[in-house]
Amino acid sequence: MILNKRILREFKDNIVKYIGMMLLVLISSMAIVGFANSSDCIIESGREAASKNNIEDGNFEVKSQLNNGILEKIRKLGVTVDENFYVDYKINDNQKIRLFKERKNINKVSMVEGENSRQNGRVIIDTHFGEENNYTLGSSLEIGNKKYIIEGYAAAPDYTLVIEKLGDVVANSKNFGIGFLTSKDFIELKDKKYSYTFKLNGISYHKVKNILQRDGKLISFINSTDNPRINGYMHDSQRNKNIAVMFGFILFIMIAFMISMSIINNIDKESPTIGALYALGYIKKELLRHFMILPIIIVSLGAIAGTCIGFIIEASFSQTITTYYSLPVIRRVYPPYLFFTGIVVPVIIVIIVNYKTLSERLKSSPLQLLRREKKQNKLNTIKIKKFKFITKFRLREFLREIKGNIILFCGMSIATFLLVFGIGINTGISTYVKNIENESKFEYTYILKLPIEITENKRTEKTTFKNLSIYYKILSQDMDIVLQGIKEDTNFYDFKIKDDDPGLYISESIGKKFGLQVGDFINLKDTTETKIYNLKVKGTVKYSSGLYVFMNQKQLNSLINESKYYFNGYISKDKLNINEDYIYSFTTNKNVIKSAKSMTSIMLPMIVIIIVISTMLFVISLYLLLKLMIDKSTLSISLVKIFGFNKKEIDKLYLSTSLYTVIFTSIVAVPLSYIALKAIYPSLIANMQSYLQIGLTIKDYCFIAVVILGSYFTSITLLKKYINKISLSEALMNRD
């Protein structure tokens, strides 16, 4: 078709506009494909490693080694049981490594770097622990007065999240890691803890648990589906993927409407020519096809480039997962659905939206097109009185471009949400760290195997800990929490619970994470004894670290059938002199704070990416949409130039109005984005053993305002140059 020769000319004449649209499509496809592909690569690699390395169906820990009789009972059920003994060895005051013997059946490790020669005197450690502490391959690690050569970095399928206790809020690779020794080297270590892994082979895990409970040695029992060490990375990866796909589709729709606006402008501008073409025998179908060729090419090029870039840089998008979880070497996968989503979907959306819009516009008769007649916008008939000329003109211009302003509102709202999302998460983490630092009045926490007596004083208190679990609806699984019994006259908490008060007091973290309020009844499960405690929430207390609920110590002891003087832990401002043989776990507040702070560095890359993308969306969408509005007003701009209006007055007439749209959008979009973020936030942090309070500070609001206004004035500066280039002769060309 001869008509198609105009396509290249149209592109050259509006190259900035079309490149901008191409960039928007590119960013959208890149975000969808990058995030989704990184998630697919991580999940697929994790599943492959889990299958290849025979991931456990669950594990349990007992007070002492099980005798052959109990193990035989379990195995007769058809269940495979393996020893998974470990030793927690303190390298120094700040570092601890959990050592296992080499695994040959269940939970075999994947080598990430180096080798596994299975020679005595060699150790394999998890990747992040080695990198964080500069334990290079070939260097030595002293364990129990013996030096072991580090010969490899590895990832274990049952420790993708390397945390010491299941209730730990975050992983801290600087302070805790895992390692593997040969069976001979492991036997020489002391203070072993007796953990076992099992494969159910179709048998119910309740049958295994019943056998263990009769023995009375059970400390903990967890199946793999409830184990955050195993499944955490899958939840996080799937969450990132869902968010990226959702916003990508919204952006595609917005871009489609922007392109349709551009095409309508072209039709209005070229309507006499189109009318003449109709008169010469061209049919609507041919013209429709002609006007859709360029947007389809633009969107296709942007989508193809964005999809390719998304696949190339998927590692950058997965950084928040791979730097936090200890995973095997990530294998790249290229699922067909992503090519369809990244390339075909945006093209289909653009075709549908533009076909509908153009069909409506091309319904006009040849005579109407030749005369530039078009349906009058009802808003244009509104009478505007009692205003100065410039004010009336700007109001009329705003009403005339109401569709463009609505699209501008939608585009800015999407970019605003992304900006609020990135800043809100960053502030939430910072607030969480500050709360932990301010709330904690003790430095050391000891959980004991046996109640060892130490003289209490104002700096040391006895306490009772009970590990329980609560069903979490969002994850559809149980989540570990800690029930702590505290003294009536405690010196370490800002709240008091009297000796005669049997009520349960939940931390704010528990209340917000699980949606609990005062007066609610909750079921707390004791997985080691198959008991369920149905307790009424009497109050809420301020406590941010971890997932804790509180009772009076004497009341808790009574609840768990212990004497009123029972205790199994200490909280203290000073380090206590307790034999390590009697310590089940030991935590310092300093390490808890370090772990919390590590979240900032882990999340920082994703936060930066989100803020950069949102800023780019602001600038590009503002520029393109405002330029489309100016293109529609080329004739009137040329006329006001002829009438002697200066640059400042012209800018005031055609550009200043958009500032009110931007301000209005910001006023509406920021609080709405905040509300939307709070609504989806629980699912974003679902697998965290804590709750991060989302929030925006005055500084955050100021930063958001700076980004929005900075983007606006950047776009306006570019548009002023564009307006200056509009020729006075435009008013005299091709006019009736």
LINZIPE-V635428 format. One record per residue. N is the residue number from 1. RES is the residue in one small letter. PSI is psi in radians with two decimals (999 if undefined). OMEGA is omega in degrees with one decimal (999 if undefined). NEAR is the number of other ideal C-beta (glycine too) atoms within 12 Angstrom. Layout:
N_RES_PSI_OMEGA_NEAR, N_RES_PSI_OMEGA_NEAR
This chain:
1_m_2.26_-179.7_16, 2_i_-0.56_-178.0_11, 3_l_-0.54_-176.2_26, 4_n_-0.21_176.1_20, 5_k_-0.34_179.4_12, 6_r_-0.29_-173.7_22, 7_i_-0.84_-179.2_25, 8_l_-0.69_179.6_15, 9_r_-0.71_178.3_15, 10_e_-0.72_179.5_28, 11_f_-0.79_-179.1_25, 12_k_-0.69_-178.5_14, 13_d_-0.46_-177.5_19, 14_n_0.75_-172.8_31, 15_i_-0.67_-179.2_17, 16_v_-0.77_-179.6_25, 17_k_-0.83_-176.1_37, 18_y_-0.60_176.0_33, 19_i_-0.67_176.7_22, 20_g_-0.77_177.8_35, 21_m_-0.69_178.2_47, 22_m_-0.69_179.0_36, 23_l_-0.70_178.0_33, 24_l_-0.77_177.4_46, 25_v_-0.76_179.9_48, 26_l_-0.83_-179.7_39, 27_i_-0.75_-178.8_45, 28_s_-0.86_179.2_52, 29_s_-0.71_179.9_46, 30_m_-0.77_-179.4_42, 31_a_-0.81_179.7_46, 32_i_-0.94_-175.2_46, 33_v_-0.72_-178.6_44, 34_g_-0.92_-179.4_40, 35_f_-0.82_-177.3_45, 36_a_-0.73_-179.1_43, 37_n_-0.67_177.8_45, 38_s_-0.70_178.1_43, 39_s_-0.76_179.0_38, 40_d_-0.75_-180.0_38, 41_c_-0.77_-178.6_37, 42_i_-0.86_-177.5_44, 43_i_-0.78_-178.9_33, 44_e_-0.76_179.4_27, 45_s_-0.70_178.5_35, 46_g_-0.74_179.7_42, 47_r_-0.73_178.7_25, 48_e_-0.79_-179.8_21, 49_a_-0.70_180.0_35, 50_a_-0.73_179.5_32, 51_s_-0.81_-178.2_15, 52_k_-0.67_-175.3_19, 53_n_0.17_173.3_30, 54_n_1.12_-178.3_26, 55_i_2.51_-179.5_38, 56_e_2.79_168.6_38, 57_d_-0.20_178.2_34, 58_g_3.04_176.9_39, 59_n_2.81_176.1_44, 60_f_2.75_178.7_40, 61_e_2.43_-178.7_33, 62_v_2.87_-175.0_32, 63_k_-0.55_179.0_21, 64_s_2.88_-175.0_18, 65_q_2.35_179.9_19, 66_l_2.49_176.7_32, 67_n_2.89_-175.5_14, 68_n_-0.48_-178.8_12, 69_g_-0.80_-179.9_13, 70_i_-0.76_179.4_29, 71_l_-0.65_-179.6_26, 72_e_-0.66_177.0_14, 73_k_-0.74_-179.5_21, 74_i_-0.75_-177.6_35, 75_r_-0.51_178.0_24, 76_k_-0.41_175.7_16, 77_l_-0.32_-174.1_26, 78_g_0.17_-178.5_17, 79_v_2.39_175.4_33, 80_t_2.21_-179.4_26, 81_v_2.34_176.9_36, 82_d_2.53_171.6_31, 83_e_2.42_176.2_32, 84_n_0.79_-177.6_38, 85_f_2.65_178.1_31, 86_y_2.83_177.4_33, 87_v_2.23_174.2_30, 88_d_1.95_-176.7_32, 89_y_2.25_178.8_34, 90_k_1.98_176.8_23, 91_i_-0.73_173.2_27, 92_n_-2.98_-176.2_13, 93_d_-0.41_-175.3_13, 94_n_-0.16_-174.8_18, 95_q_2.38_176.8_31, 96_k_2.44_176.9_35, 97_i_2.37_177.9_41, 98_r_2.05_-173.7_40, 99_l_2.30_176.1_39, 100_f_2.79_170.6_42, 101_k_2.78_-177.4_32, 102_e_2.53_-175.6_33, 103_r_2.36_-176.6_34, 104_k_-0.17_-177.2_19, 105_n_-1.27_-178.1_19, 106_i_2.48_176.7_32, 107_n_0.78_176.5_43, 108_k_2.63_-174.4_30, 109_v_2.71_174.2_41, 110_s_2.21_177.9_38, 111_m_2.27_177.8_27, 112_v_-0.67_-180.0_29, 113_e_2.59_-178.7_24, 114_g_-2.66_-177.4_25, 115_e_2.93_175.9_19, 116_n_1.58_-175.4_28, 117_s_-0.23_-177.0_18, 118_r_0.56_176.5_23, 119_q_2.56_176.2_19, 120_n_2.61_-179.6_20, 121_g_0.11_178.5_20, 122_r_2.63_178.6_31, 123_v_2.51_173.6_47, 124_i_2.34_-178.8_44, 125_i_2.83_179.1_51, 126_d_2.61_-169.4_45, 127_t_-0.88_-174.1_39, 128_h_-0.67_178.4_35, 129_f_-0.72_179.0_40, 130_g_-0.78_-177.6_35, 131_e_-0.71_-178.2_22, 132_e_-0.55_-175.8_29, 133_n_0.22_176.9_27, 134_n_0.65_173.5_15, 135_y_1.60_-175.9_34, 136_t_2.76_177.0_18, 137_l_2.32_-178.2_26, 138_g_-0.30_177.2_18, 139_s_3.03_-175.6_18, 140_s_2.69_177.9_19, 141_l_2.13_-176.5_35, 142_e_2.12_179.9_19, 143_i_2.02_178.6_32, 144_g_0.85_178.8_22, 145_n_0.33_177.0_10, 146_k_2.38_-178.4_20, 147_k_2.30_178.2_15, 148_y_2.40_178.2_34, 149_i_2.22_176.7_29, 150_i_1.96_-175.8_38, 151_e_-0.04_178.9_32, 152_g_2.73_169.9_32, 153_y_2.44_-177.1_37, 154_a_2.89_174.8_43, 155_a_2.31_179.7_44, 156_a_2.33_-175.8_46, 157_p_-0.40_178.6_41, 158_d_0.01_177.9_45, 159_y_0.83_173.8_49, 160_t_-0.58_170.2_46, 161_l_1.87_-172.5_40, 162_v_1.53_177.0_42, 163_i_2.59_-177.5_43, 164_e_-0.83_179.2_37, 165_k_2.60_-179.0_37, 166_l_-0.45_-179.8_37, 167_g_-0.02_179.4_35, 168_d_2.46_-175.3_33, 169_v_-0.90_-178.7_42, 170_v_2.81_175.0_43, 171_a_2.49_176.1_41, 172_n_1.63_-175.1_36, 173_s_-0.33_178.5_38, 174_k_-0.58_-173.1_29, 175_n_-0.38_-175.5_36, 176_f_2.38_177.2_41, 177_g_3.12_178.7_41, 178_i_2.74_179.5_42, 179_g_2.89_-175.8_47, 180_f_2.29_179.5_44, 181_l_2.90_173.1_40, 182_t_2.78_-179.0_28, 183_s_-0.70_-178.8_19, 184_k_-0.78_179.0_15, 185_d_-0.63_-177.2_29, 186_f_-0.64_-179.3_30, 187_i_-0.55_-177.0_18, 188_e_-0.28_-178.4_22, 189_l_2.63_179.0_29, 190_k_3.03_174.6_17, 191_d_0.82_178.9_22, 192_k_2.58_172.6_26, 193_k_2.45_-166.3_33, 194_y_1.64_179.1_29, 195_s_2.56_179.1_36, 196_y_2.52_173.8_38, 197_t_2.71_-179.1_41, 198_f_2.68_170.5_41, 199_k_2.15_-171.9_28, 200_l_-0.53_-179.3_28, 201_n_0.70_177.0_20, 202_g_-0.10_-179.4_12, 203_i_2.56_177.6_24, 204_s_2.37_-179.3_18, 205_y_-0.31_178.5_31, 206_h_-0.58_179.4_18, 207_k_-0.69_177.2_22, 208_v_-0.77_-177.3_38, 209_k_-0.69_-179.7_32, 210_n_-0.71_178.4_20, 211_i_-0.76_-177.7_32, 212_l_-0.62_-178.2_37, 213_q_-0.53_178.3_23, 214_r_-0.51_-178.5_18, 215_d_-0.46_177.1_26, 216_g_0.19_-178.3_15, 217_k_-0.07_-170.5_24, 218_l_2.24_176.2_31, 219_i_-0.79_179.7_31, 220_s_2.67_179.0_33, 221_f_2.19_-178.7_39, 222_i_2.38_174.5_39, 223_n_2.82_-170.5_30, 224_s_-0.53_-178.2_31, 225_t_-0.44_179.5_23, 226_d_0.10_-172.6_30, 227_n_1.90_-179.7_39, 228_p_-0.40_177.0_41, 229_r_-0.49_-175.9_39, 230_i_-0.75_-168.3_39, 231_n_-0.13_-173.6_34, 232_g_-0.73_-176.2_40, 233_y_-0.53_179.5_43, 234_m_-0.75_179.0_34, 235_h_-0.79_-178.8_35, 236_d_-0.74_-179.0_39, 237_s_-0.76_-179.9_38, 238_q_-0.66_178.1_28, 239_r_-0.84_178.9_33, 240_n_-0.72_-178.6_40, 241_k_-0.81_-177.8_35, 242_n_-0.73_-179.6_21, 243_i_-0.80_-178.3_33, 244_a_-0.78_-178.5_41, 245_v_-0.74_-178.9_31, 246_m_-0.86_-177.8_26, 247_f_-0.53_176.7_33, 248_g_-0.77_179.0_41, 249_f_-0.70_177.9_26, 250_i_-0.74_178.8_28, 251_l_-0.70_178.4_45, 252_f_-0.78_-179.3_41, 253_i_-0.75_178.9_29, 254_m_-0.75_-180.0_38, 255_i_-0.68_179.3_47, 256_a_-0.74_178.8_41, 257_f_-0.63_176.6_36, 258_m_-0.76_179.9_49, 259_i_-0.70_178.9_46, 260_s_-0.64_174.9_36, 261_m_-0.76_-179.3_40, 262_s_-0.75_-178.5_43, 263_i_-0.72_178.3_43, 264_i_-0.71_175.6_37, 265_n_-0.77_179.7_34, 266_n_-0.71_179.5_38, 267_i_-0.77_178.6_38, 268_d_-0.70_-178.7_31, 269_k_-0.65_-175.2_29, 270_e_0.31_-173.9_28, 271_s_-0.67_176.5_30, 272_p_-0.69_178.6_25, 273_t_-0.74_-179.9_25, 274_i_-0.70_177.0_38, 275_g_-0.70_178.4_27, 276_a_-0.69_179.0_20, 277_l_-0.71_174.2_27, 278_y_-0.79_-178.2_26, 279_a_-0.52_-179.2_17, 280_l_-0.08_175.1_16, 281_g_-0.07_175.6_12, 282_y_2.46_-179.9_25, 283_i_2.89_-176.2_18, 284_k_-0.69_-178.3_25, 285_k_-0.71_-179.7_16, 286_e_-0.74_179.2_21, 287_l_-0.68_178.2_36, 288_l_-0.81_178.8_28, 289_r_-0.71_-179.3_24, 290_h_-0.82_-176.1_31, 291_f_-0.25_179.7_41, 292_m_-0.23_-176.8_36, 293_i_-0.88_-175.6_28, 294_l_-0.85_178.0_34, 295_p_-0.62_178.4_46, 296_i_-0.72_177.9_33, 297_i_-0.80_-178.7_24, 298_i_-0.85_-178.9_39, 299_v_-0.71_-180.0_45, 300_s_-0.80_179.6_29, 301_l_-0.79_178.8_26, 302_g_-0.73_-179.0_38, 303_a_-0.74_179.2_45, 304_i_-0.81_179.5_26, 305_a_-0.77_-179.9_28, 306_g_-0.71_178.8_40, 307_t_-0.78_179.2_42, 308_c_-0.79_179.7_24, 309_i_-0.70_178.1_27, 310_g_-0.74_177.2_41, 311_f_-0.65_-177.0_32, 312_i_-0.73_-173.0_19, 313_i_0.37_-178.9_23, 314_e_-0.51_179.9_40, 315_a_-0.60_178.4_24, 316_s_-0.66_-179.9_25, 317_f_-0.52_-177.5_37, 318_s_0.05_-173.6_38, 319_q_-0.65_-179.7_28, 320_t_-0.46_178.6_33, 321_i_-0.87_-173.8_41, 322_t_-0.43_177.5_35, 323_t_-0.22_-178.7_29, 324_y_-0.74_-179.5_38, 325_y_2.56_178.5_42, 326_s_1.79_-172.5_43, 327_l_2.76_175.2_44, 328_p_3.08_177.4_36, 329_v_2.19_-176.1_22, 330_i_2.12_178.8_34, 331_r_2.33_-179.8_22, 332_r_2.37_174.8_20, 333_v_2.65_-178.5_23, 334_y_1.33_-177.0_22, 335_p_2.37_-177.9_22, 336_p_-0.58_-175.9_14, 337_y_-0.46_179.5_20, 338_l_-0.62_174.0_36, 339_f_-0.71_178.0_25, 340_f_-0.81_-178.1_20, 341_t_-0.74_-175.1_35, 342_g_-0.52_-174.5_44, 343_i_-0.92_-172.7_35, 344_v_-0.76_-176.0_23, 345_v_-0.88_179.2_33, 346_p_-0.62_178.5_48, 347_v_-0.76_178.9_33, 348_i_-0.78_179.9_22, 349_i_-0.78_-179.8_34, 350_v_-0.72_179.6_42, 351_i_-0.81_-177.5_28, 352_i_-0.88_-176.9_24, 353_v_-0.81_-177.0_32, 354_n_-0.63_178.3_39, 355_y_-0.79_-179.5_26, 356_k_-0.78_-177.5_21, 357_t_-0.81_-177.2_31, 358_l_-0.63_179.0_34, 359_s_-0.73_178.1_24, 360_e_-0.77_-174.2_19, 361_r_-0.56_-176.5_29, 362_l_0.15_176.0_37, 363_k_-0.29_-178.2_19, 364_s_2.61_178.3_27, 365_s_2.80_178.0_17, 366_p_-0.68_-178.8_25, 367_l_-0.72_178.4_16, 368_q_-0.67_179.4_22, 369_l_-0.72_179.2_29, 370_l_-0.59_-179.4_22, 371_r_0.04_-177.7_16, 372_r_0.56_178.4_21, 373_e_2.41_175.7_17, 374_k_2.78_-177.1_25, 375_k_2.26_-177.5_14, 376_q_2.30_174.7_11, 377_n_2.19_-177.4_18, 378_k_-0.52_-179.9_10, 379_l_-0.43_-180.0_19, 380_n_-0.33_-178.3_18, 381_t_-0.11_178.3_12, 382_i_2.28_-179.6_16, 383_k_2.25_179.8_12, 384_i_1.95_-178.1_20, 385_k_3.04_173.5_11, 386_k_0.52_174.4_9, 387_f_2.74_174.4_13, 388_k_2.84_-176.0_13, 389_f_-0.86_-176.1_18, 390_i_-0.72_179.8_21, 391_t_-0.78_178.6_19, 392_k_-0.71_179.8_19, 393_f_-0.78_-177.8_26, 394_r_-0.66_177.3_29, 395_l_-0.75_178.9_26, 396_r_-0.69_178.8_27, 397_e_-0.69_178.4_36, 398_f_-0.79_-179.5_33, 399_l_-0.64_179.2_24, 400_r_-0.59_-177.9_28, 401_e_0.57_-175.1_35, 402_i_-0.66_179.0_23, 403_k_-0.76_178.0_25, 404_g_-0.67_179.2_37, 405_n_-0.58_176.8_30, 406_i_-0.77_177.7_24, 407_i_-0.68_176.6_35, 408_l_-0.74_177.7_43, 409_f_-0.79_-179.3_32, 410_c_-0.80_-179.8_30, 411_g_-0.78_178.9_46, 412_m_-0.59_179.8_46, 413_s_-0.70_177.6_36, 414_i_-0.84_179.6_39, 415_a_-0.65_179.1_46, 416_t_-0.73_179.2_44, 417_f_-0.78_179.1_39, 418_l_-0.71_179.8_43, 419_l_-0.81_178.4_41, 420_v_-0.65_179.1_43, 421_f_-0.91_-178.5_40, 422_g_-0.81_-177.6_36, 423_i_-0.68_-178.7_38, 424_g_-0.72_178.6_40, 425_i_-0.77_179.1_39, 426_n_-0.78_179.1_34, 427_t_-0.67_178.7_31, 428_g_-0.75_178.5_38, 429_i_-0.78_-179.4_37, 430_s_-0.74_179.1_29, 431_t_-0.71_179.2_28, 432_y_-0.79_179.0_40, 433_v_-0.79_-179.9_31, 434_k_-0.71_179.8_23, 435_n_-0.74_178.7_30, 436_i_-0.77_-179.6_34, 437_e_-0.67_-174.9_21, 438_n_-0.54_-173.1_17, 439_e_-0.56_-173.3_29, 440_s_2.20_179.0_32, 441_k_0.14_176.2_25, 442_f_2.73_-174.0_31, 443_e_-0.53_-173.1_25, 444_y_2.44_175.6_33, 445_t_2.18_179.3_39, 446_y_2.27_168.4_36, 447_i_2.22_-169.1_32, 448_l_2.68_171.5_28, 449_k_-0.64_179.2_25, 450_l_2.56_-179.5_18, 451_p_1.53_178.8_24, 452_i_2.22_-176.6_23, 453_e_2.27_172.0_15, 454_i_2.43_-177.5_25, 455_t_2.22_178.5_15, 456_e_2.63_173.8_21, 457_n_-2.94_-177.7_14, 458_k_-0.23_-177.8_16, 459_r_-0.08_-178.4_20, 460_t_2.33_179.5_30, 461_e_2.52_170.8_34, 462_k_2.60_178.9_34, 463_t_2.86_178.0_40, 464_t_2.26_176.9_36, 465_f_2.43_174.9_39, 466_k_2.02_178.7_40, 467_n_2.13_-179.2_39, 468_l_-3.14_176.4_38, 469_s_2.73_-179.7_38, 470_i_2.50_-179.0_41, 471_y_2.30_-179.5_22, 472_y_1.94_-172.2_32, 473_k_-0.69_-175.5_16, 474_i_-0.71_-179.8_22, 475_l_-0.18_-177.0_30, 476_s_0.74_178.7_15, 477_q_2.95_177.8_25, 478_d_2.58_177.7_29, 479_m_2.40_-177.9_41, 480_d_2.41_171.1_40, 481_i_2.94_-180.0_42, 482_v_2.20_171.9_42, 483_l_2.06_-176.4_40, 484_q_2.31_175.3_45, 485_g_2.18_-177.9_41, 486_i_2.73_-178.2_41, 487_k_2.70_178.8_34, 488_e_-0.67_-176.6_22, 489_d_0.63_-177.4_16, 490_t_2.52_177.3_28, 491_n_-0.05_-169.2_21, 492_f_0.01_178.1_31, 493_y_2.62_-178.6_30, 494_d_0.02_178.9_20, 495_f_2.73_-179.3_29, 496_k_2.51_175.1_20, 497_i_2.04_-174.2_31, 498_k_2.73_-177.4_21, 499_d_-0.51_-178.5_21, 500_d_0.21_-178.9_12, 501_d_1.89_-179.3_23, 502_p_0.11_-173.6_22, 503_g_2.76_176.6_26, 504_l_2.29_179.4_41, 505_y_2.14_-177.2_38, 506_i_2.57_175.1_41, 507_s_2.77_177.3_37, 508_e_-0.60_179.3_33, 509_s_-0.79_179.1_36, 510_i_-0.80_-177.8_41, 511_g_-0.80_-176.8_31, 512_k_-0.64_-177.6_28, 513_k_-0.72_-175.0_36, 514_f_0.04_177.8_32, 515_g_0.67_-177.7_18, 516_l_2.57_178.3_34, 517_q_2.88_177.6_18, 518_v_2.31_-178.7_18, 519_g_-0.30_178.5_16, 520_d_2.64_172.2_22, 521_f_2.38_178.9_19, 522_i_2.59_177.2_31, 523_n_2.04_177.0_23, 524_l_2.15_-173.9_38, 525_k_2.36_170.8_30, 526_d_1.79_-172.8_28, 527_t_-0.34_-178.7_35, 528_t_-0.42_-176.1_26, 529_e_0.08_-177.4_25, 530_t_0.76_176.0_18, 531_k_2.60_174.9_18, 532_i_2.16_178.4_18, 533_y_2.02_177.5_29, 534_n_1.86_-171.9_16, 535_l_2.58_179.3_30, 536_k_2.32_179.0_23, 537_v_2.06_-179.1_29, 538_k_-0.45_-178.3_27, 539_g_2.97_177.7_29, 540_t_2.39_-179.5_26, 541_v_2.71_-178.8_30, 542_k_1.92_177.6_25, 543_y_2.09_-170.0_36, 544_s_-0.44_-171.7_35, 545_s_1.92_176.6_41, 546_g_-2.97_180.0_41, 547_l_1.72_-174.8_42, 548_y_2.50_166.0_45, 549_v_2.70_-170.8_45, 550_f_2.58_170.4_44, 551_m_2.90_169.0_42, 552_n_2.45_-173.0_34, 553_q_-0.75_-179.1_40, 554_k_-0.67_178.9_28, 555_q_-0.67_177.7_33, 556_l_-0.75_179.1_40, 557_n_-0.68_177.9_30, 558_s_-0.69_-179.3_21, 559_l_-0.67_-177.0_28, 560_i_0.28_175.4_28, 561_n_0.76_173.5_14, 562_e_2.88_178.6_20, 563_s_2.77_-177.1_14, 564_k_-0.25_179.0_22, 565_y_0.07_-177.6_17, 566_y_2.56_172.1_25, 567_f_2.77_175.8_34, 568_n_0.40_178.1_34, 569_g_2.93_175.5_39, 570_y_2.56_165.0_40, 571_i_2.36_-170.3_40, 572_s_2.66_172.9_32, 573_k_-0.30_-177.5_21, 574_d_2.69_175.3_20, 575_k_2.29_-174.6_22, 576_l_2.64_-180.0_31, 577_n_1.45_-179.9_16, 578_i_2.32_177.8_26, 579_n_2.28_-176.3_15, 580_e_-0.37_178.3_22, 581_d_-0.41_-176.5_15, 582_y_0.02_-177.7_23, 583_i_2.15_176.2_28, 584_y_-0.76_175.3_30, 585_s_2.66_-176.0_35, 586_f_2.21_-177.6_33, 587_t_2.42_173.5_38, 588_t_2.54_179.0_31, 589_n_-0.56_179.0_27, 590_k_-0.74_179.7_23, 591_n_-0.61_177.0_35, 592_v_-0.75_179.4_39, 593_i_-0.72_178.0_29, 594_k_-0.73_179.5_29, 595_s_-0.73_179.1_39, 596_a_-0.73_179.9_38, 597_k_-0.51_-179.4_26, 598_s_-0.42_177.4_31, 599_m_-0.59_-179.3_34, 600_t_-0.84_-178.8_29, 601_s_-0.55_179.3_26, 602_i_-0.74_-176.0_30, 603_m_-0.28_-173.5_38, 604_l_-0.81_-179.7_23, 605_p_-0.75_-179.8_26, 606_m_-0.71_179.9_39, 607_i_-0.77_179.7_30, 608_v_-0.78_179.4_21, 609_i_-0.78_-178.5_31, 610_i_-0.78_-178.8_37, 611_i_-0.72_179.0_32, 612_v_-0.80_179.8_23, 613_i_-0.74_-179.5_39, 614_s_-0.69_178.2_38, 615_t_-0.75_177.3_33, 616_m_-0.71_178.6_31, 617_l_-0.70_177.0_45, 618_f_-0.96_-174.0_43, 619_v_-0.86_-175.3_34, 620_i_-0.82_-177.8_39, 621_s_-0.70_177.3_46, 622_l_-0.83_-177.6_46, 623_y_-0.86_-175.6_38, 624_l_-0.80_-176.8_42, 625_l_-0.71_177.9_46, 626_l_-0.62_178.3_48, 627_k_-0.68_177.4_42, 628_l_-0.69_178.1_41, 629_m_-0.70_179.3_40, 630_i_-0.67_178.8_40, 631_d_-0.62_178.7_34, 632_k_-0.38_-176.1_28, 633_s_0.32_-177.2_37, 634_t_-0.77_-179.3_33, 635_l_-0.86_-177.3_27, 636_s_-0.61_177.0_28, 637_i_-0.73_178.0_35, 638_s_-0.69_-179.6_26, 639_l_-0.77_-178.7_23, 640_v_-0.47_173.6_29, 641_k_-0.73_178.5_29, 642_i_-0.64_-178.8_18, 643_f_-0.03_172.9_16, 644_g_0.16_177.1_11, 645_f_2.39_179.4_23, 646_n_3.05_-175.7_14, 647_k_-0.76_-177.7_20, 648_k_-0.74_-179.4_15, 649_e_-0.69_178.9_21, 650_i_-0.76_177.6_33, 651_d_-0.68_-179.5_30, 652_k_-0.68_-178.9_25, 653_l_-0.73_-168.6_33, 654_y_-0.32_-176.7_42, 655_l_-0.61_-173.8_38, 656_s_-0.54_-179.4_28, 657_t_-0.63_-178.2_34, 658_s_-0.43_178.6_37, 659_l_-0.68_179.9_26, 660_y_-0.64_176.1_21, 661_t_-0.75_179.9_35, 662_v_-0.77_-179.6_38, 663_i_-0.78_179.0_20, 664_f_-0.79_179.1_21, 665_t_-0.75_-179.5_37, 666_s_-0.77_-179.0_33, 667_i_-0.66_-179.1_21, 668_v_-0.78_-170.8_20, 669_a_-0.63_-177.3_33, 670_v_-0.93_177.6_34, 671_p_-0.64_177.6_20, 672_l_-0.69_177.4_22, 673_s_-0.69_179.3_37, 674_y_-0.75_178.1_28, 675_i_-0.77_179.2_18, 676_a_-0.71_179.4_26, 677_l_-0.73_178.7_34, 678_k_-0.55_-179.3_26, 679_a_-0.71_-177.6_14, 680_i_-0.17_-173.1_25, 681_y_-0.74_179.8_29, 682_p_-0.66_179.8_25, 683_s_-0.43_-179.6_24, 684_l_-0.57_-177.0_31, 685_i_0.46_-172.8_37, 686_a_-0.72_-174.1_29, 687_n_0.07_177.2_42, 688_m_2.43_178.5_41, 689_q_0.80_179.6_39, 690_s_-3.07_175.7_39, 691_y_2.19_178.2_39, 692_l_2.04_-179.8_39, 693_q_2.03_178.7_31, 694_i_2.54_-179.6_33, 695_g_2.81_176.8_27, 696_l_2.31_178.5_32, 697_t_3.03_176.0_19, 698_i_-0.71_178.1_11, 699_k_-0.69_-179.8_15, 700_d_-0.79_178.8_29, 701_y_-0.68_177.9_25, 702_c_-0.73_179.2_16, 703_f_-0.76_178.3_25, 704_i_-0.77_179.2_39, 705_a_-0.71_179.7_25, 706_v_-0.77_180.0_21, 707_v_-0.81_-177.9_36, 708_i_-0.87_-178.7_38, 709_l_-0.63_176.9_24, 710_g_-0.74_177.3_21, 711_s_-0.71_-179.5_34, 712_y_-0.88_-176.2_35, 713_f_-0.50_173.0_25, 714_t_-0.80_179.0_23, 715_s_-0.74_-178.7_38, 716_i_-0.69_178.6_29, 717_t_-0.76_178.2_20, 718_l_-0.66_-178.1_26, 719_l_-0.55_176.5_36, 720_k_-0.71_177.5_26, 721_k_-0.65_179.6_19, 722_y_-0.75_179.2_29, 723_i_-0.69_-179.5_35, 724_n_-0.45_-178.2_21, 725_k_-0.18_179.7_20, 726_i_2.18_-173.4_29, 727_s_2.58_175.1_17, 728_l_-0.51_-178.3_21, 729_s_-0.21_179.5_15, 730_e_-0.59_-178.2_23, 731_a_-0.34_-175.6_20, 732_l_-0.14_-174.8_14, 733_m_2.30_173.8_15, 734_n_0.70_179.7_18, 735_r_2.58_178.1_16, 736_d_999_999_12
